Every structure is written in C-alpha cells, then in structure tokens.
Amino acid sequence: MMNPHRLLGTALVCCALAATGVGAGPANAMQHELWISAPYETVLPGADGDGDGRARGLDVRVSRDVAEGRVPAGRLTVDVSEIASFARVSWPANCLPESEVRAVCDVPEMPAGTESVPAAGFELRALPGADVSASGYVRYSAVAGGLTSHPAETRVGVANGPDLGLSQAEDQRGLRPGTRTAVRATLSNSGNRTAERTLVTFYASYGLRFRERHANCEYREHDIGTSALCVLDEPVAPGQRYALSTGLDVGRKALYERFDHSVQPYSDEALEEARGDWTWTRGAGAELDLRPVAAAAVADPDLDPQDNDRSVIIGARNTADLKLTGGRVSGAAGDTVTARVTVLNRGPAWVASLGAGAAVATVRFRAPEGTTVLDLPEEECWRQPEDTGTTIFCKTPIHLHDKASYSFGIPLRIDRVVRGARTTVETIDDDPELSIREFDPNLRNNRTEIVVNR
C-alpha cells in the first residue's frame, strides 16, 4: 500500500506510444514514438473542519522524441474508476465525460518542431469522510493519427497534515559584482492541518553573501558557500501565505551562482538531521520571524514535498581566466615518468557548475611520440574509444575557486627515447554544460605542452 505521507519528488511517469497501423499519414511517416507525461504520484488532503478537501491539480502532456513532421490532433482517455470511492474529479473544458469515472479529452496537434502539447489539466479533491489509507490509480491512454499509447498512470492517496510549499522565484542574470539583490518567494500551506512551526533552510553559493544573519537562524560556512537553518515560530494555517524575502550581496568573485531554499514542518528530529555533524553558528541580527512562539504541537509530516525545495540561478557579469601549465619529464627507455598538467583559475571570479555538475575544465591530449599513457584515474580521465584510445581527456572538479589550481598527474611509459617529443594539451572550450569561452577572456593561455627528454 502506498504511504500517503510521502511523495516521490517531481518524477514523471512516461510511457512509450507504439505505432499501430500502416499508412496513417504524416505521423507514421515521420514519428516512431510519443510519450504521455503525468505526475507519478499525488496525495489529496483530507477534508478540513468544514468538510471540504483542498484540490490537487494533475497536468498531463503528450510529447514525442523527435520534433519532425506533424502529429495530428488526438484524444486522451482518463479513467478514474479506482479513486472514485474517495475522490471527486473536476474536468476541464476539453474533456468530455463518458461516465462518472471516464472522460475523453481533445489533444491538439503537434506541428513540425513542436515537442509536446498539453493534453488535460484537471483537479481532484478528497470526498468528505475519505479514508486516509485509501489509494488507487488514475490511468491514461491516448491515440493520435495512427499512434496508440501504452498505459500511463498516477498513484493517488489521501492524508491529513500540513502541506508547506514555496513559490518558484525567477532566475536572475547579468548582475554586477558588488551590488545587492533579493530572492522573493511565497510560503504557503495547502494542506488541511496547521504547521505550528516551520524549519526553513537556505544555501547561498560562494559568490553570494547573506546580507543579514538572523538570531533565529544558524549558519555554516563551507567550501562552496554558506548554509543556514532557521526556525520560524508562527503557525502557518491551511490557506495562509507569507512573503519570504532573502537579501544577498553579489560578491566580487561571483559568476555562476545558485540560491536554494526549502521548507518543512518543524520537528526536533528534522532540525538535528539538517545539522548533521557540522558546526553551526547562530546569527546575531533581527529575527527572521518576530512573532511570538506558538504553543508546541505534535508535528504532522508534510503531505506533498515536491514543492518544498526551490533553486534560483543568479548570474553575475564577471570573468575568470583559466591558464594551463604543462610538464617536462625525462627518462630512459622502459622508465615510467609522471608529467603534470595544471589548470589555474586566475580569477577574479570563481567558477562552479552547481546545476549541471559539469567540470570547470576538460583537457584533451595525446601521448608524446615514443611514449604510452598508462592507467589513469577513472573518476577524472578517460580515453576516446573511436580513436583507438590514443586521445585522452581529463576533467577538473565542478568548481574551482579564484587563484586555485587543479593538477593531473599523467603517467607515461617511455617506450623509446625521442628527443624533444611533445604533445599539446588544450581545454575543450565549447562544452554545452559549461562553455569556457563564455567566461574566459583569454583563451590563448588555455594551451600548453607535455615535453619528454628535451
């Protein structure tokens, strides 16, 4: 049985649609697969004191894997028979109910170049007196031209408790180092129980600084930024909304920054788990929440954690000059030597890929003439298979502070002595996840050499 108090994040269930028929026109000529995307799971709040249950929305889309050609308009069939005993459905205008538990929804066509279209957006509410142990599936199928879907489904349960959430703040780009900004969000409770206290966590990456350090928060400095844990004492009742604003300084070293914040109902266990084994320091400024402390109450778990965590990208107009330094080695035939290649960040900004997790720099080289590159650490280096393994790539970590460097030790076996044998080492500057040429003003020093027996 599903645990109604736990939602499995923002996962989507995607089911392939297989072609069923020949000569069905443009869709069959150009497309091989479509997909149905819907929430994997949702939890309905039970009825409140007035006997009403708060609505949960389900948004369903139809997409395809190749955006070529045209897929004609189709139909999405939605079956809610498994949840009819504990939930009520509100259908949108594009859905025609065939019975109390089944509806057919018009799906628009997908023109060439369009990857997905909305299929249906409908609401579910728990019926008065619904059992909190109840669960079932909403099931979907679709047809479009000559394509018919495999089944897709959303698991639905019922639970009582608060449901805290944060709105998604907009990303910020092009900020100047040395300026100030703020991230503004709305904290709300869409559950059916009050959150008597709230635990809010913050993270500001290395190039950002909190403008205030509140007395009801504790802070921890670490290698890639600052984290904060704050306890808000005012109750957040169902339907209530509060503005949450965090002031930030954009530092001189800022470039690709990230700000995260999350909320959950407070409990001593949640606070201790968030603290972990690290050392935290309490702030001395004005409290983030100045309202009186409410009476303690038993903490219910959050019904729907998928909107509890939010991330905001904050980009600064800054640069970071990467410089490569090569190595010189010597030895006799049969010797194994280690050449070192160093990536130095000359600043002024630090560089971090805190979203995609890409390496700050990936370097590429071949073995110098007369040598063989021996085994390299698999976590940072690899060979290009289609090039018979002679081209080597090595990557740095995902962040590199200003004035910091990272070195690779390249083990070389000298098979035969070739005086002055050398090879070029250079960065790959157009990685789509983190392009060096977008932040590095001087690509001329992104090349160096490994020299053997000069």
ZINORJO-V230628 format. One record per backbone hydrogen bond with DSSP energy under -1.0 kcal/mol. NH is the residue of the N-H (numbers start at 0). CO is the residue of the C=O. If there is no record, write none. Layout:
((NH,CO) (NH,CO))
This chain:
((5,2) (8,6) (10,7) (12,37) (14,35) (16,33) (17,147) (19,145) (28,24) (29,25) (30,26) (34,62) (35,14) (36,60) (37,12) (39,10) (41,154) (43,156) (45,158) (47,51) (50,47) (55,123) (57,121) (59,119) (60,36) (61,116) (62,34) (63,114) (64,32) (67,65) (70,109) (73,106) (74,142) (75,104) (76,140) (77,102) (78,138) (79,100) (82,79) (85,82) (86,82) (87,124) (89,122) (94,91) (95,103) (97,101) (98,101) (102,77) (103,95) (104,75) (105,93) (106,73) (109,70) (112,66) (113,110) (116,61) (118,59) (119,59) (121,57) (122,89) (123,55) (124,87) (126,85) (129,126) (133,130) (135,155) (137,153) (138,78) (139,151) (140,76) (142,74) (143,146) (146,143) (147,17) (148,141) (149,15) (151,139) (153,137) (154,39) (155,135) (156,41) (157,133) (158,43) (164,187) (165,306) (166,185) (171,312) (174,314) (177,249) (178,175) (180,247) (182,245) (184,243) (186,241) (187,164) (188,239) (189,162) (191,160) (194,235) (197,231) (198,263) (199,229) (200,261) (201,227) (202,259) (203,225) (204,257) (205,223) (207,204) (208,248) (210,246) (214,284) (216,213) (217,228) (218,280) (219,226) (221,224) (224,221) (225,203) (226,219) (227,201) (228,217) (229,199) (230,215) (231,197) (235,194) (238,188) (239,236) (241,186) (243,184) (245,182) (247,180) (248,208) (249,178) (250,206) (253,250) (256,313) (258,311) (259,202) (260,309) (261,200) (262,307) (263,198) (265,196) (270,266) (271,267) (272,268) (273,269) (274,270) (275,271) (277,274) (280,218) (282,216) (284,212) (293,232) (302,161) (307,304) (309,260) (311,258) (313,256) (314,171) (315,254) (316,174) (317,315) (319,438) (320,346) (322,343) (323,444) (324,341) (328,450) (333,413) (334,331) (336,411) (338,409) (340,407) (341,324) (342,405) (343,322) (344,403) (345,320) (348,318) (349,252) (350,399) (352,397) (356,352) (359,396) (362,393) (363,425) (364,391) (370,367) (371,412) (373,410) (379,376) (380,376) (381,392) (383,390) (386,383) (387,384) (388,383) (389,386) (391,364) (392,381) (393,362) (394,379) (395,360) (399,350) (402,344) (403,400) (405,342) (407,340) (409,338) (411,336) (412,371) (413,334) (414,369) (414,412) (415,369) (419,452) (420,417) (420,451) (422,449) (424,447) (425,363) (426,445) (427,361) (436,428) (437,434) (438,435) (439,435) (445,442) (447,424) (449,422) (450,326) (451,420) (452,328))
